[in-house]
């Protein structure tokens, strides 16, 4: 990001704060990532189960 903006290292902290704020706002609006948002609920649950087989996730109806 520093190369794209042409700023020096003093710009890192404000940039990190902006990214953190944007992430919090976007996750508040939609908890799923942009990659998971394209999937159906069943596909998302299957991905979660494949990562952590012992996770307690309700079955889809």
C-alpha distances in whole Angstrom, upper triangle without the diagonal:
4,5,5,6,8,9,11,11,13,10,9,12,12,9,10,13,12,11,14,16,15,16,19,20,19,21,24,25,24,25,24,21,20,21,24,25,26,29,32,33,35,33,30,33,34,30,31,34,33,30,33,37,38,36,38,37,40,41,40,43
4,5,5,6,6,7,8,10,8,8,11,12,9,11,14,13,13,16,18,17,19,22,23,22,24,27,28,28,28,27,24,24,25,28,29,30,33,36,37,39,36,34,37,37,34,34,37,36,33,36,40,41,39,41,40,43,44,44,47
4,6,5,7,9,10,13,11,11,15,15,12,15,18,17,16,19,21,20,21,24,25,25,27,29,30,30,30,29,26,25,26,29,30,31,33,37,38,40,37,35,38,38,35,35,39,37,35,37,41,43,41,43,42,45,46,45,48
4,6,8,11,13,15,12,13,16,15,12,15,17,15,15,18,20,18,20,23,23,23,25,27,27,27,28,27,24,23,24,27,28,28,31,35,36,38,35,33,37,37,34,35,38,37,35,37,41,42,40,42,41,43,44,43,46
4,5,9,11,12,9,11,14,13,10,13,16,14,14,18,19,18,19,22,23,22,25,27,27,28,29,28,25,24,26,29,29,30,33,37,38,40,37,35,38,39,36,36,40,39,36,39,43,44,42,44,42,45,46,45,47
4,7,10,12,10,12,15,14,12,16,18,17,17,20,22,21,23,26,26,26,28,31,31,31,32,32,29,28,29,32,33,34,37,40,41,43,41,38,41,42,39,39,43,41,39,41,45,46,44,46,45,48,49,48,51
4,7,8,6,9,12,11,10,13,15,15,16,19,20,20,22,24,25,25,28,30,30,31,32,32,29,28,30,33,33,35,37,41,41,44,41,39,41,42,39,39,42,42,39,41,45,46,44,46,45,47,49,48,51
4,6,6,8,11,12,11,14,16,16,17,20,21,22,23,25,27,27,29,31,32,33,33,33,30,30,32,34,35,37,39,42,43,45,43,40,43,43,40,40,43,42,39,41,45,46,44,46,46,48,50,49,52
4,5,6,9,10,10,12,14,15,16,18,20,21,22,24,25,26,28,30,31,32,31,32,29,29,31,33,34,36,38,41,42,44,41,39,41,42,38,38,41,40,37,39,43,43,41,44,43,46,48,48,51
4,6,7,8,10,11,13,14,16,17,19,20,22,23,25,26,27,29,31,32,31,32,30,30,32,34,35,37,39,42,42,45,43,40,42,43,40,39,42,42,38,40,44,44,42,44,44,47,49,48,51
4,6,6,6,9,10,11,12,14,16,17,18,20,21,23,24,26,27,28,28,29,27,27,29,31,32,34,36,39,39,42,40,37,39,41,37,37,40,40,36,38,42,43,40,42,42,44,46,46,49
4,6,5,6,9,10,11,12,14,15,16,18,20,21,22,24,26,27,26,27,24,25,27,29,30,32,34,37,37,39,37,34,36,38,34,33,37,36,33,35,39,39,37,39,39,41,43,43,46
4,5,5,6,9,10,11,12,14,15,16,18,20,21,23,24,26,25,26,24,25,27,29,30,32,34,37,37,39,37,34,36,37,34,33,36,36,33,34,38,38,36,38,37,40,42,42,45
4,5,5,6,9,10,10,12,14,15,16,18,20,21,23,24,24,26,23,24,27,28,29,31,33,36,36,39,37,34,36,38,34,34,37,37,34,35,39,39,37,38,38,40,42,42,45
4,5,5,6,9,10,11,12,14,15,16,18,20,21,22,22,23,21,21,23,26,26,28,31,33,33,36,34,31,33,35,32,31,35,34,32,33,37,38,35,37,36,38,40,40,42
4,5,5,6,9,10,10,12,14,15,16,18,20,21,20,21,19,20,22,24,25,27,29,32,31,34,32,29,31,33,29,28,32,32,29,30,34,34,32,34,33,36,38,37,40
4,5,5,6,8,10,11,12,14,15,16,18,20,20,21,19,21,23,25,25,28,30,32,32,34,33,29,31,33,30,29,33,33,30,31,35,35,32,34,33,35,37,37,40
4,6,5,6,9,10,11,12,14,15,17,18,19,20,18,19,21,23,23,26,28,30,30,33,31,28,31,33,30,29,33,33,30,32,35,36,33,34,33,35,37,36,39
4,5,5,6,9,10,10,12,14,15,16,16,17,15,16,18,20,20,23,25,27,27,30,28,25,28,29,26,26,29,29,27,28,32,32,30,31,30,32,34,33,36
4,5,5,6,9,10,11,12,14,15,15,16,15,16,19,20,20,23,25,27,26,29,28,24,26,28,25,24,28,28,25,26,30,30,27,29,28,30,32,32,35
4,5,5,6,9,10,11,12,14,14,16,15,17,20,21,20,23,25,27,27,30,29,25,27,30,27,26,29,30,28,29,32,32,29,30,29,31,33,32,35
4,6,5,6,9,10,11,12,13,14,13,14,17,18,17,20,23,25,25,28,26,23,26,28,25,24,28,29,27,28,31,32,29,30,28,30,32,31,33
4,5,5,6,8,10,10,10,11,10,12,14,15,15,18,20,22,22,25,23,20,22,25,22,21,25,25,23,24,27,28,25,26,25,27,28,28,30
4,6,5,6,9,10,10,12,12,14,17,17,17,20,21,23,22,25,24,21,23,25,23,21,25,26,24,24,28,28,24,25,24,26,28,27,30
4,6,5,6,9,10,12,12,14,17,17,16,19,21,23,22,25,25,21,24,26,24,23,27,28,26,27,30,30,26,27,25,26,29,27,30
4,5,5,6,7,9,9,10,13,14,12,16,18,19,19,22,21,18,21,23,21,21,24,25,24,25,28,28,25,25,23,25,26,25,27
4,5,5,4,7,8,10,13,12,12,15,17,18,17,20,19,16,18,21,19,18,21,23,21,22,24,25,21,22,20,21,23,22,25
4,6,6,10,11,13,16,15,14,18,19,20,18,22,22,18,20,23,21,20,23,25,23,24,26,26,23,23,21,22,24,23,25
4,7,9,11,12,15,14,12,16,17,18,17,21,21,18,20,23,22,21,24,26,25,25,28,28,24,24,22,22,24,22,24
4,6,8,9,12,10,9,12,14,14,14,17,17,14,16,19,18,17,21,22,21,22,25,25,22,21,19,20,21,19,21
4,7,9,11,9,9,13,13,14,13,16,16,12,14,17,15,14,18,19,18,19,21,22,18,18,16,17,19,18,20
4,7,8,6,6,9,10,11,10,13,12,9,12,14,13,12,16,17,16,17,20,21,17,18,15,17,18,17,19
4,5,5,6,9,10,13,13,15,13,11,14,15,13,13,17,17,16,18,21,22,19,20,18,20,21,20,22
4,6,5,7,10,13,14,16,14,12,16,17,15,16,19,19,18,21,23,25,22,23,21,22,23,21,24
4,6,6,8,11,12,14,11,10,14,14,12,13,17,16,16,18,21,23,21,22,20,21,21,20,23
4,5,5,8,9,11,9,6,10,11,9,11,14,14,14,16,18,20,18,19,16,18,18,16,19
4,5,8,9,12,10,9,12,14,13,14,17,18,18,20,22,23,20,21,18,19,19,16,19
4,7,10,12,10,9,13,14,13,15,18,18,19,21,22,25,22,23,20,20,20,17,19
4,7,8,6,6,10,10,10,12,15,15,16,18,19,22,19,20,17,17,16,14,16
4,5,5,6,9,10,11,13,14,16,17,19,19,21,19,19,15,15,14,11,13
4,5,5,6,9,10,11,12,14,16,17,17,18,16,15,12,11,10,8,10
4,5,5,6,9,10,10,12,14,15,15,17,15,15,11,11,9,7,9
4,5,5,6,9,10,11,13,14,15,17,15,16,13,13,12,10,13
4,5,5,6,9,10,11,12,13,16,13,14,11,12,12,11,14
4,5,5,6,9,10,10,11,12,10,11,8,9,8,8,12
4,5,5,6,9,10,10,12,11,12,10,11,10,10,14
4,5,5,6,9,10,13,11,13,11,14,13,13,17
4,5,5,6,8,10,8,10,8,11,12,13,17
4,5,5,5,7,7,9,8,11,11,12,16
4,6,6,9,10,12,12,14,14,16,19
4,6,9,9,12,12,15,16,17,21
4,5,6,9,10,14,15,17,21
4,6,9,10,13,13,16,19
4,6,9,12,13,16,20
4,6,10,12,14,18
4,7,9,12,15
4,6,9,12
4,6,9
4,6
4
